[in-house]
Amino acid sequence: MAIKELIRQIQVQQAENLLLTEQAISFQTVLMDAVKENIKTPANTYSKYQEKQAVSTAIIDQKM
């Protein structure tokens, strides 16, 4: 009987770990999407022959 209880506890912990892992992956996906959305072109580059218009860039969209 003790072994069955230990197996049940392990299964509960594995289910909790799976949920936490899925939550962490979801957070990372949202974070990376926000970063990719905001870093599209480099800001204010200068060349001897031309100056490109400055572009506002941010790592995270503050409107989130």
C-alpha positions in Angstrom: 0.0 0.0 0.0 2.8 2.4 0.8 4.3 1.9 -2.7 0.9 2.7 -4.3 0.8 6.0 -2.3 4.3 6.9 -3.4 3.4 6.3 -7.0 0.3 8.4 -6.7 2.4 11.3 -5.1 5.0 11.0 -7.9 2.2 11.2 -10.6 0.7 14.3 -8.9 4.1 16.0 -8.8 4.8 15.1 -12.4 1.5 16.6 -13.5 2.3 19.8 -11.5 5.8 19.9 -13.1 4.2 19.6 -16.6 1.9 22.5 -15.9 4.7 24.7 -14.6 6.9 23.8 -17.6 4.0 24.7 -20.0 3.5 28.0 -18.2 7.2 28.8 -18.4 7.3 28.0 -22.1 4.2 30.1 -22.7 5.8 33.1 -20.9 9.0 32.7 -22.9 7.1 32.6 -26.1 5.2 35.8 -25.3 8.4 37.5 -24.2 10.2 36.6 -27.4 7.3 37.7 -29.5 7.4 41.1 -27.8 11.1 41.4 -28.4 10.9 40.4 -32.1 8.0 42.8 -32.6 10.0 45.7 -31.2 13.4 45.0 -32.8 12.7 45.4 -36.5 15.4 47.9 -37.7 18.5 49.3 -36.1 18.4 52.7 -34.5 20.2 55.8 -35.9 23.0 54.5 -38.1 25.5 56.8 -39.9 27.5 56.3 -43.0 29.9 58.6 -44.7 27.5 58.8 -47.7 24.1 59.0 -46.0 22.4 59.2 -42.7 19.5 56.9 -42.0 16.5 58.1 -40.1 16.5 57.2 -36.4 14.0 54.5 -35.5 12.7 54.1 -32.0 13.5 50.6 -30.7 12.7 49.0 -27.3 13.2 45.5 -26.0 9.7 45.3 -24.6 6.6 47.1 -25.8 5.6 49.2 -22.8 1.9 49.1 -23.8 1.7 45.5 -22.7 
